[in-house]
Amino acid sequence: MGKKKDSKSTVAKLPKIECCESKTKCGRCPLRMLKEGTLPSGYTVKKRKLVRVDGKKVTKKKLAKAA
């Protein structure tokens, strides 16, 4: 059988790759996360898109490792 996940553990929310321009800013909006300071280190937002500070391509796999 599969393993049970501990209900007490919290998973970090990953930011979206691009902002959806919603007026009420969703929970994963990179703009909102940048403002709150919850964006993973090494990432920033330019022109509503999530980018890496070092200029490399953003991938979901690398983003999950950073968070």
Residue frames as qw, qx, qy, qz and C-alpha x, y, z in Angstrom:
[[0.000, 0.887, 0.462, 0.000, 0.00, 0.00, 0.00],
 [0.327, 0.690, -0.029, 0.645, 0.99, 3.63, -0.43],
 [0.395, -0.131, -0.490, 0.766, 2.51, 5.76, 2.28],
 [0.142, -0.870, -0.472, -0.010, 0.33, 8.15, 4.24],
 [0.302, 0.526, -0.116, 0.787, 1.35, 11.77, 4.27],
 [0.312, -0.364, -0.577, 0.661, 1.65, 13.48, 7.63],
 [0.029, 0.833, 0.497, 0.242, -1.18, 15.98, 7.95],
 [0.380, -0.835, -0.083, 0.390, 1.01, 18.34, 10.00],
 [0.509, -0.173, 0.383, 0.751, 3.63, 18.84, 7.28],
 [0.335, 0.824, 0.184, -0.418, 3.16, 21.90, 5.10],
 [0.674, 0.272, 0.423, 0.541, 4.13, 22.07, 1.47],
 [0.128, -0.488, 0.081, 0.860, 5.58, 25.35, 0.22],
 [0.555, 0.722, 0.366, -0.193, 3.41, 26.98, -2.42],
 [0.529, -0.026, 0.447, 0.721, 5.22, 27.29, -5.71],
 [0.215, 0.592, 0.025, -0.776, 4.71, 30.48, -7.68],
 [0.729, 0.589, 0.347, -0.036, 3.14, 30.41, -11.12],
 [0.625, 0.050, 0.330, 0.705, 5.48, 30.94, -14.08],
 [0.080, 0.299, 0.271, 0.911, 3.43, 33.93, -15.27],
 [0.172, 0.254, 0.498, -0.811, 1.00, 36.29, -13.53],
 [0.164, 0.484, 0.824, 0.244, -2.63, 35.88, -14.60],
 [0.012, 0.243, 0.105, 0.964, -3.35, 39.62, -14.11],
 [0.371, -0.616, -0.688, -0.094, -6.22, 38.93, -11.72],
 [0.142, -0.739, 0.065, -0.656, -7.32, 41.98, -9.71],
 [0.731, -0.604, 0.121, -0.292, -7.53, 39.90, -6.52],
 [0.201, 0.636, -0.735, 0.124, -4.05, 38.30, -6.94],
 [0.920, -0.132, -0.328, -0.167, -4.28, 34.55, -6.49],
 [0.740, -0.637, 0.214, 0.028, -2.31, 32.72, -3.78],
 [0.826, -0.075, 0.331, 0.450, 0.46, 31.65, -6.18],
 [0.393, 0.905, 0.079, 0.145, 0.92, 34.96, -8.01],
 [0.739, 0.078, -0.137, 0.655, 4.64, 35.71, -8.44],
 [0.071, 0.625, -0.020, 0.777, 4.01, 39.44, -8.00],
 [0.634, -0.670, -0.049, -0.383, 2.27, 38.92, -4.67],
 [0.922, -0.258, -0.112, 0.267, 4.91, 36.45, -3.49],
 [0.546, 0.368, -0.117, 0.743, 7.67, 38.90, -4.41],
 [0.197, -0.686, 0.032, -0.699, 5.97, 41.66, -2.43],
 [0.794, -0.560, -0.011, -0.237, 5.46, 39.41, 0.62],
 [0.057, -0.703, 0.702, -0.100, 8.99, 38.01, 0.42],
 [0.803, -0.106, 0.551, -0.201, 7.86, 34.39, 0.01],
 [0.748, 0.605, -0.242, -0.130, 9.38, 33.95, -3.46],
 [0.934, -0.178, 0.061, 0.304, 12.15, 31.29, -3.43],
 [0.285, -0.776, 0.312, 0.468, 15.67, 32.68, -3.28],
 [0.373, -0.186, 0.687, 0.596, 17.32, 33.16, -6.65],
 [0.202, 0.542, 0.723, 0.376, 14.07, 34.14, -8.38],
 [0.043, 0.385, 0.155, -0.909, 12.53, 37.49, -9.27],
 [0.433, 0.650, 0.623, -0.046, 9.73, 38.86, -11.46],
 [0.089, -0.357, 0.319, 0.874, 10.21, 40.85, -14.67],
 [0.383, 0.097, -0.438, -0.807, 7.33, 41.90, -16.93],
 [0.783, -0.130, 0.176, -0.582, 4.89, 39.73, -14.89],
 [0.904, 0.186, -0.384, -0.038, 6.99, 36.59, -15.58],
 [0.755, -0.598, 0.255, 0.079, 9.02, 34.59, -13.10],
 [0.646, 0.646, -0.354, 0.200, 12.74, 34.66, -13.97],
 [0.838, -0.335, -0.153, 0.402, 15.94, 33.45, -12.34],
 [0.203, -0.931, 0.134, 0.273, 18.40, 36.03, -11.09],
 [0.485, -0.427, 0.599, 0.473, 21.33, 34.28, -12.83],
 [0.373, 0.507, -0.370, -0.684, 19.52, 34.37, -16.19],
 [0.032, -0.061, 0.979, 0.192, 18.98, 30.62, -16.62],
 [0.468, -0.232, -0.555, -0.647, 15.65, 29.17, -17.76],
 [0.477, -0.197, 0.539, -0.665, 12.92, 28.65, -15.15],
 [0.519, -0.041, -0.802, -0.295, 11.66, 25.06, -14.94],
 [0.720, -0.500, -0.088, -0.472, 9.12, 23.57, -12.56],
 [0.903, -0.105, -0.345, 0.235, 11.60, 20.91, -11.47],
 [0.466, 0.229, -0.322, 0.791, 14.26, 23.45, -10.44],
 [0.300, -0.519, 0.025, -0.800, 11.61, 25.67, -8.89],
 [0.842, -0.418, -0.253, -0.227, 10.39, 22.81, -6.70],
 [0.782, -0.026, -0.355, 0.511, 13.94, 22.18, -5.48],
 [0.195, 0.380, -0.193, 0.883, 14.44, 25.87, -4.62],
 [0.506, -0.505, -0.049, -0.698, 11.22, 26.03, -2.60]]
